[in-house]
Amino acid sequence: MKTVKDYTVNFRGYGKITVPAGTRITHNTACGYDEEYNFVDDLSWIDVNYTDIKFGLKHDCTYYGINVPSEYVK
């Protein structure tokens, strides 16, 4: 599964973060598989688009997750 269009969210004090279209999504959560969640699985876009904050942003995306609404996912 991937995002079908860009998704912008105000994420954990970083300001507006845009998850680009085509980003891989997963239903895996800390408690197992749940189809109600669409967490960002591929974080490679952070290295390109958010170089100044990439280390902290990757950490928070890994441990807190960005949950993308289902209308952005296919």
N, CA, C and O atoms as a GROMACS GRO file, in nm:
protein
  296
    1MET      N    1   0.083  -0.117   0.000
    1MET     CA    2   0.000   0.000   0.000
    1MET      C    3   0.088   0.124   0.000
    1MET      O    4   0.197   0.127   0.057
    2LYS      N    5   0.037   0.226  -0.066
    2LYS     CA    6   0.111   0.351  -0.076
    2LYS      C    7   0.015   0.469  -0.068
    2LYS      O    8  -0.106   0.454  -0.086
    3THR      N    9   0.070   0.586  -0.040
    3THR     CA   10  -0.010   0.707  -0.046
    3THR      C   11  -0.037   0.741  -0.192
    3THR      O   12   0.050   0.722  -0.277
    4VAL      N   13  -0.157   0.790  -0.221
    4VAL     CA   14  -0.193   0.823  -0.358
    4VAL      C   15  -0.181   0.973  -0.387
    4VAL      O   16  -0.182   1.015  -0.503
    5LYS      N   17  -0.168   1.053  -0.281
    5LYS     CA   18  -0.144   1.196  -0.296
    5LYS      C   19  -0.070   1.246  -0.174
    5LYS      O   20  -0.066   1.178  -0.070
    6ASP      N   21  -0.010   1.364  -0.185
    6ASP     CA   22   0.063   1.421  -0.072
    6ASP      C   23  -0.030   1.440   0.048
    6ASP      O   24  -0.146   1.477   0.033
    7TYR      N   25   0.024   1.413   0.167
    7TYR     CA   26  -0.051   1.432   0.291
    7TYR      C   27   0.030   1.523   0.382
    7TYR      O   28   0.143   1.491   0.418
    8THR      N   29  -0.029   1.636   0.420
    8THR     CA   30   0.039   1.732   0.506
    8THR      C   31  -0.024   1.728   0.645
    8THR      O   32  -0.146   1.728   0.660
    9VAL      N   33   0.063   1.723   0.747
    9VAL     CA   34   0.017   1.714   0.885
    9VAL      C   35   0.107   1.800   0.972
    9VAL      O   36   0.226   1.814   0.945
   10ASN      N   37   0.051   1.858   1.078
   10ASN     CA   38   0.129   1.929   1.178
   10ASN      C   39   0.177   1.823   1.277
   10ASN      O   40   0.099   1.775   1.360
   11PHE      N   41   0.305   1.787   1.270
   11PHE     CA   42   0.355   1.669   1.341
   11PHE      C   43   0.446   1.706   1.457
   11PHE      O   44   0.554   1.761   1.437
   12ARG      N   45   0.403   1.676   1.578
   12ARG     CA   46   0.483   1.681   1.701
   12ARG      C   47   0.577   1.800   1.716
   12ARG      O   48   0.692   1.782   1.756
   13GLY      N   49   0.533   1.919   1.685
   13GLY     CA   50   0.616   2.036   1.705
   13GLY      C   51   0.715   2.066   1.593
   13GLY      O   52   0.789   2.163   1.602
   14TYR      N   53   0.718   1.984   1.489
   14TYR     CA   54   0.806   2.008   1.375
   14TYR      C   55   0.744   2.106   1.276
   14TYR      O   56   0.810   2.151   1.184
   15GLY      N   57   0.617   2.138   1.296
   15GLY     CA   58   0.545   2.219   1.199
   15GLY      C   59   0.482   2.128   1.096
   15GLY      O   60   0.462   2.009   1.119
   16LYS      N   61   0.450   2.185   0.983
   16LYS     CA   62   0.384   2.108   0.877
   16LYS      C   63   0.485   2.018   0.806
   16LYS      O   64   0.586   2.064   0.753
   17ILE      N   65   0.454   1.890   0.805
   17ILE     CA   66   0.534   1.787   0.739
   17ILE      C   67   0.448   1.728   0.628
   17ILE      O   68   0.332   1.693   0.651
   18THR      N   69   0.505   1.716   0.509
   18THR     CA   70   0.431   1.659   0.396
   18THR      C   71   0.488   1.522   0.360
   18THR      O   72   0.605   1.508   0.324
   19VAL      N   73   0.402   1.423   0.372
   19VAL     CA   74   0.436   1.287   0.330
   19VAL      C   75   0.404   1.281   0.180
   19VAL      O   76   0.288   1.297   0.142
   20PRO      N   77   0.504   1.257   0.096
   20PRO     CA   78   0.480   1.261  -0.049
   20PRO      C   79   0.399   1.142  -0.101
   20PRO      O   80   0.400   1.033  -0.043
   21ALA      N   81   0.329   1.166  -0.211
   21ALA     CA   82   0.256   1.059  -0.278
   21ALA      C   83   0.354   0.948  -0.316
   21ALA      O   84   0.468   0.974  -0.354
   22GLY      N   85   0.308   0.824  -0.305
   22GLY     CA   86   0.392   0.709  -0.338
   22GLY      C   87   0.469   0.653  -0.220
   22GLY      O   88   0.546   0.558  -0.237
   23THR      N   89   0.449   0.709  -0.100
   23THR     CA   90   0.518   0.660   0.020
   23THR      C   91   0.453   0.531   0.069
   23THR      O   92   0.330   0.522   0.078
   24ARG      N   93   0.534   0.433   0.101
   24ARG     CA   94   0.486   0.302   0.148
   24ARG      C   95   0.422   0.316   0.286
   24ARG      O   96   0.472   0.388   0.373
   25ILE      N   97   0.310   0.247   0.305
   25ILE     CA   98   0.230   0.250   0.427
   25ILE      C   99   0.220   0.109   0.486
   25ILE      O  100   0.225   0.011   0.412
   26THR      N  101   0.206   0.100   0.619
   26THR     CA  102   0.188  -0.030   0.684
   26THR      C  103   0.074  -0.024   0.786
   26THR      O  104   0.041   0.082   0.838
   27HIS      N  105   0.014  -0.140   0.811
   27HIS     CA  106  -0.088  -0.152   0.916
   27HIS      C  107  -0.027  -0.202   1.047
   27HIS      O  108  -0.099  -0.221   1.145
   28ASN      N  109   0.102  -0.224   1.050
   28ASN     CA  110   0.167  -0.273   1.171
   28ASN      C  111   0.172  -0.164   1.276
   28ASN      O  112   0.209  -0.050   1.247
   29THR      N  113   0.136  -0.199   1.398
   29THR     CA  114   0.141  -0.108   1.512
   29THR      C  115   0.227  -0.172   1.621
   29THR      O  116   0.274  -0.284   1.605
   30ALA      N  117   0.246  -0.102   1.730
   30ALA     CA  118   0.323  -0.157   1.842
   30ALA      C  119   0.253  -0.278   1.903
   30ALA      O  120   0.317  -0.362   1.967
   31CYS      N  121   0.121  -0.287   1.884
   31CYS     CA  122   0.043  -0.396   1.941
   31CYS      C  123   0.006  -0.504   1.839
   31CYS      O  124  -0.069  -0.596   1.871
   32GLY      N  125   0.057  -0.492   1.717
   32GLY     CA  126   0.027  -0.590   1.614
   32GLY      C  127  -0.034  -0.526   1.491
   32GLY      O  128  -0.023  -0.405   1.472
   33TYR      N  129  -0.098  -0.606   1.410
   33TYR     CA  130  -0.157  -0.563   1.283
   33TYR      C  131  -0.296  -0.506   1.307
   33TYR      O  132  -0.379  -0.569   1.373
   34ASP      N  133  -0.323  -0.386   1.255
   34ASP     CA  134  -0.454  -0.323   1.271
   34ASP      C  135  -0.485  -0.241   1.147
   34ASP      O  136  -0.418  -0.141   1.120
   35GLU      N  137  -0.586  -0.281   1.071
   35GLU     CA  138  -0.620  -0.213   0.947
   35GLU      C  139  -0.679  -0.074   0.967
   35GLU      O  140  -0.699  -0.002   0.870
   36GLU      N  141  -0.706  -0.035   1.089
   36GLU     CA  142  -0.755   0.100   1.118
   36GLU      C  143  -0.643   0.204   1.111
   36GLU      O  144  -0.670   0.324   1.106
   37TYR      N  145  -0.518   0.158   1.111
   37TYR     CA  146  -0.403   0.248   1.109
   37TYR      C  147  -0.327   0.236   0.977
   37TYR      O  148  -0.312   0.126   0.922
   38ASN      N  149  -0.280   0.349   0.928
   38ASN     CA  150  -0.201   0.355   0.805
   38ASN      C  151  -0.074   0.431   0.835
   38ASN      O  152  -0.061   0.549   0.799
   39PHE      N  153   0.020   0.366   0.900
   39PHE     CA  154   0.144   0.433   0.939
   39PHE      C  155   0.244   0.439   0.824
   39PHE      O  156   0.255   0.346   0.744
   40VAL      N  157   0.315   0.550   0.816
   40VAL     CA  158   0.421   0.566   0.718
   40VAL      C  159   0.528   0.462   0.747
   40VAL      O  160   0.575   0.451   0.860
   41ASP      N  161   0.567   0.386   0.645
   41ASP     CA  162   0.664   0.278   0.661
   41ASP      C  163   0.800   0.313   0.599
   41ASP      O  164   0.903   0.267   0.647
   42ASP      N  165   0.799   0.393   0.494
   42ASP     CA  166   0.922   0.433   0.424
   42ASP      C  167   0.955   0.576   0.462
   42ASP      O  168   0.878   0.668   0.435
   43LEU      N  169   1.070   0.596   0.524
   43LEU     CA  170   1.110   0.729   0.572
   43LEU      C  171   1.220   0.792   0.488
   43LEU      O  172   1.278   0.892   0.530
   44SER      N  173   1.248   0.738   0.371
   44SER     CA  174   1.358   0.788   0.289
   44SER      C  175   1.335   0.931   0.241
   44SER      O  176   1.432   1.003   0.216
   45TRP      N  177   1.214   0.974   0.227
   45TRP     CA  178   1.181   1.109   0.183
   45TRP      C  179   1.225   1.215   0.284
   45TRP      O  180   1.243   1.331   0.248
   46ILE      N  181   1.241   1.176   0.408
   46ILE     CA  182   1.285   1.272   0.512
   46ILE      C  183   1.427   1.319   0.484
   46ILE      O  184   1.457   1.437   0.502
   47ASP      N  185   1.515   1.229   0.441
   47ASP     CA  186   1.654   1.267   0.410
   47ASP      C  187   1.661   1.373   0.302
   47ASP      O  188   1.749   1.459   0.304
   48VAL      N  189   1.570   1.369   0.208
   48VAL     CA  190   1.570   1.461   0.094
   48VAL      C  191   1.499   1.592   0.127
   48VAL      O  192   1.549   1.700   0.094
   49ASN      N  193   1.382   1.584   0.192
   49ASN     CA  194   1.297   1.701   0.210
   49ASN      C  195   1.315   1.775   0.343
   49ASN      O  196   1.276   1.891   0.354
   50TYR      N  197   1.374   1.710   0.443
   50TYR     CA  198   1.386   1.770   0.576
   50TYR      C  199   1.526   1.748   0.633
   50TYR      O  200   1.541   1.695   0.743
   51THR      N  201   1.627   1.789   0.559
   51THR     CA  202   1.765   1.761   0.596
   51THR      C  203   1.804   1.822   0.731
   51THR      O  204   1.884   1.762   0.803
   52ASP      N  205   1.751   1.938   0.765
   52ASP     CA  206   1.789   2.005   0.890
   52ASP      C  207   1.736   1.935   1.015
   52ASP      O  208   1.795   1.948   1.122
   53ILE      N  209   1.627   1.862   1.002
   53ILE     CA  210   1.564   1.798   1.118
   53ILE      C  211   1.550   1.647   1.100
   53ILE      O  212   1.473   1.582   1.171
   54LYS      N  213   1.624   1.591   1.006
   54LYS     CA  214   1.602   1.452   0.967
   54LYS      C  215   1.621   1.351   1.080
   54LYS      O  216   1.546   1.254   1.088
   55PHE      N  217   1.719   1.371   1.167
   55PHE     CA  218   1.745   1.271   1.272
   55PHE      C  219   1.632   1.265   1.374
   55PHE      O  220   1.584   1.157   1.407
   56GLY      N  221   1.590   1.379   1.424
   56GLY     CA  222   1.480   1.382   1.520
   56GLY      C  223   1.348   1.341   1.457
   56GLY      O  224   1.269   1.269   1.519
   57LEU      N  225   1.325   1.386   1.334
   57LEU     CA  226   1.200   1.354   1.265
   57LEU      C  227   1.191   1.204   1.236
   57LEU      O  228   1.085   1.144   1.254
   58LYS      N  229   1.300   1.144   1.192
   58LYS     CA  230   1.299   0.999   1.167
   58LYS      C  231   1.273   0.922   1.297
   58LYS      O  232   1.198   0.824   1.298
   59HIS      N  233   1.335   0.966   1.404
   59HIS     CA  234   1.314   0.902   1.533
   59HIS      C  235   1.167   0.906   1.572
   59HIS      O  236   1.109   0.804   1.607
   60ASP      N  237   1.107   1.024   1.565
   60ASP     CA  238   0.967   1.038   1.606
   60ASP      C  239   0.872   0.966   1.512
   60ASP      O  240   0.771   0.913   1.556
   61CYS      N  241   0.903   0.964   1.383
   61CYS     CA  242   0.820   0.888   1.289
   61CYS      C  243   0.829   0.738   1.317
   61CYS      O  244   0.730   0.666   1.301
   62THR      N  245   0.945   0.692   1.357
   62THR     CA  246   0.964   0.551   1.388
   62THR      C  247   0.890   0.511   1.516
   62THR      O  248   0.823   0.407   1.519
   63TYR      N  249   0.901   0.592   1.620
   63TYR     CA  250   0.846   0.555   1.750
   63TYR      C  251   0.706   0.606   1.779
   63TYR      O  252   0.637   0.549   1.862
   64TYR      N  253   0.662   0.713   1.712
   64TYR     CA  254   0.527   0.766   1.732
   64TYR      C  255   0.440   0.744   1.609
   64TYR      O  256   0.319   0.726   1.621
   65GLY      N  257   0.501   0.747   1.492
   65GLY     CA  258   0.429   0.720   1.368
   65GLY      C  259   0.348   0.836   1.316
   65GLY      O  260   0.296   0.917   1.393
   66ILE      N  261   0.337   0.843   1.185
   66ILE     CA  262   0.245   0.934   1.119
   66ILE      C  263   0.134   0.847   1.062
   66ILE      O  264   0.157   0.765   0.974
   67ASN      N  265   0.014   0.867   1.113
   67ASN     CA  266  -0.102   0.790   1.069
   67ASN      C  267  -0.171   0.866   0.956
   67ASN      O  268  -0.225   0.974   0.978
   68VAL      N  269  -0.168   0.810   0.837
   68VAL     CA  270  -0.224   0.874   0.718
   68VAL      C  271  -0.370   0.834   0.704
   68VAL      O  272  -0.401   0.715   0.710
   69PRO      N  273  -0.461   0.931   0.685
   69PRO     CA  274  -0.603   0.896   0.666
   69PRO      C  275  -0.623   0.804   0.545
   69PRO      O  276  -0.549   0.812   0.447
   70SER      N  277  -0.721   0.717   0.554
   70SER     CA  278  -0.743   0.615   0.452
   70SER      C  279  -0.773   0.673   0.315
   70SER      O  280  -0.747   0.606   0.215
   71GLU      N  281  -0.827   0.794   0.305
   71GLU     CA  282  -0.854   0.851   0.174
   71GLU      C  283  -0.728   0.888   0.097
   71GLU      O  284  -0.734   0.920  -0.022
   72TYR      N  285  -0.613   0.886   0.164
   72TYR     CA  286  -0.484   0.912   0.100
   72TYR      C  287  -0.409   0.785   0.064
   72TYR      O  288  -0.298   0.791   0.010
   73VAL      N  289  -0.468   0.668   0.092
   73VAL     CA  290  -0.400   0.539   0.078
   73VAL      C  291  -0.472   0.448  -0.021
   73VAL      O  292  -0.595   0.443  -0.026
   74LYS      N  293  -0.392   0.376  -0.100
   74LYS     CA  294  -0.449   0.275  -0.189
   74LYS      C  295  -0.360   0.151  -0.187
   74LYS      O  296  -0.389   0.053  -0.255
   0.00000   0.00000   0.00000
